Amino acid sequence: MEGEVLDRGIARRAARIYLPLATAAALLFLIAASLGGEYPAVARIGGAVWVGTLSLIVSMPVVTARVKARARRRE
């Protein structure tokens, strides 16, 4: 039971880190695509969703592992 509570806390802390990272990457892509060329709105929004999704896929395991390692060091 105690391990489940610890894991839930780790998952929440990690999500508070990787979700803003992925959102920021998607917004930066959207801004760059809007300022950098004459792309249609569908391409800009679709690209932002794609970048955000890929950023989540990449950052989720990396951030979760770091948060878990830091939590274990504190114990």
N, C-alpha and C positions, 0 to 999 in steps of 0.2 A: 504493500500500500504506500509506504513512504517513497519507494522508488518511482512509483507512478506519479506522485505529486511533484517530485523533483524533475522528472522527464517533461511533465506538462509545463512547469515553469521555464525550463530550458527552451522548449518549443515556442512559448510565448515571447520570451526575450529575443530569440533568434528571429522570429517573425517581425518584431518591432525594428529589426535592423534590415533584413533583406527585402521586405516589402517597400520601404521608402527608397532603397537603392534601385530596385527595379522600376519603380514609378519615376524616379529622377532620370534614369536612362531613357525611358520612353518619352518623357517630356523633352529632354535634350534632343532626341531624334526628331520629334515633331517640330521643335523650334528651328533646328538646323534645316530640315526639309522645307519649312515654310519660308525661311529667309534665303536659302541657297538656290532656289530654282522655281520653275513654273510647273510644279507637279500637281496633278489633280488631288482633290481632297481625299478621295478613296485611297490613293497611293500613300499619302502622308499618314492618314489614320491607320491604315492597314500595316504600314511599316512600323508605326509606333507600337501597335499591339504586338507585332512580331518581336520587336526589340525588347519590349517589356516581358513577354513570355520567355524568351531565351535568357534574359537576365535573371528571371526567377529560377529557371532550371539550373543555371550555373551557380548563382549565389546561394541558393537554399542549402545544399550540402556543405559548402565551404563555411558559411556563417554558422550553421548549426554545430558543426564539428568544433569550431573555435569557441563558441559559447559553452559547449559541453566540457571542453578541456579546461576552460577557465573556472567553471563551476566545480569540477572535480579537484582542481588545485586548492580551492577555498576550503574544501572539506577536511 
